Amino acid sequence: MMKAIVFETPGSPSVLQLQDIPAPTIQTETDVLVRLRAAGINPIDTKLRARGTFYPEKTPHVLGCDGAGVVEAVGAGVQSFQVGDEVFFCNGGLGGSRGTYAEFAVVDQRFLALKPAALSFAEAAAAPLVLITAWESLYDRGRLQAGQKVLIQAGAGGVGHVAVQLGKLQGAEVCTTVSSEEKANFVKQLGADLVILYKNTDVVDEVLTWTQGQGVDLAFDTVGGETFYQTIPAVKIYGDLVTILEPDPAVGNLTTARMRNLRISLELMLTPMLQSLVEEQEQQAHILQKCARLCDRNLLKIHVSQTFPLEQAQAAHELLETGSVTGKIVLLIS
């Protein structure tokens, strides 16, 4: 048995309950049993809790895609990891009992990466989903190149704060939006070249001034809603706009995007898990391996703003749903 945060029916954070449930076991020769030390909390968790999971029939549900911990046991065919290795990953947590808000998780060796030595378990658990999302958005979807200019909406957030750093590591000039002076100072420390307090100024005007009226080569929207549509005129003609949320036709239209001949890309890093695409999940593990090397060279930092013990998952969800979190929130498991 193990302790886990579970829920049966969707609802407010109060549906999350600490319970004893059967611990997962190794089922295939490539499975790895991980004793979890921390679990990252992401907006997808709060959405699944509120609206229902992708697999509603597989109750009870254990949320959490992001995890970090120590290898407890390995299947007979595991060659990449051994007992005692410190690892991190993004896997499970989309419905059913395979989530990281728990003491143990079983993950195929192909989807695991060695934890960066430079990161704590909390920092490592906060990293996978946002790192993969930002990497795929900027490098794979947006094709960001050295010398280009990129706009990152909400640069102090979970995805945003790593996107700012990945943009700079690629040799791009980075502009980002934030809501407060405190967050402005935070993203400047991460390397942002231009910081726009969007509550105080017109973002498009600032961006056009910064780019001599041309617009950015690439814009990365991590907010959605009206922000997606408001970003369009800040992108240069024939430029790229990547969003991690589904554009809402109720709040805008693509007329300006069409007139500017923009290439619009949708990013959902969960697709390989949802579609059971093994090769793509392996590629995401490789992204984590690359990011781990950057972390260990002190070129990439993960900001954890607050941690909660596992049994306080309700409070952690309540905080995330305020929408004002800098960096990431993490559950500590011991």
Secondary structure as UniProt FT lines:
FT   STRAND          2..7
FT   HELIX           13..15
FT   STRAND          17..21
FT   TURN            29..30
FT   STRAND          31..41
FT   HELIX           43..51
FT   TURN            56..57
FT   STRAND          66..74
FT   TURN            76..77
FT   TURN            83..84
FT   STRAND          86..90
FT   STRAND          104..108
FT   HELIX           109..111
FT   STRAND          112..114
FT   TURN            117..118
FT   HELIX           121..126
FT   HELIX           128..135
FT   HELIX           136..141
FT   TURN            146..147
FT   STRAND          149..152
FT   TURN            155..156
FT   HELIX           158..169
FT   TURN            170..171
FT   STRAND          173..178
FT   HELIX           181..189
FT   TURN            190..191
FT   STRAND          194..197
FT   TURN            198..200
FT   HELIX           203..210
FT   TURN            211..213
FT   STRAND          216..221
FT   HELIX           226..231
FT   HELIX           232..234
FT   STRAND          235..243
FT   TURN            249..250
FT   HELIX           255..259
FT   TURN            260..261
FT   STRAND          263..266
FT   TURN            269..270
FT   HELIX           271..274
FT   TURN            275..276
FT   HELIX           278..296
FT   TURN            297..298
FT   STRAND          304..309
FT   HELIX           310..312
FT   HELIX           313..320
FT   TURN            321..322
FT   STRAND          328..332
//
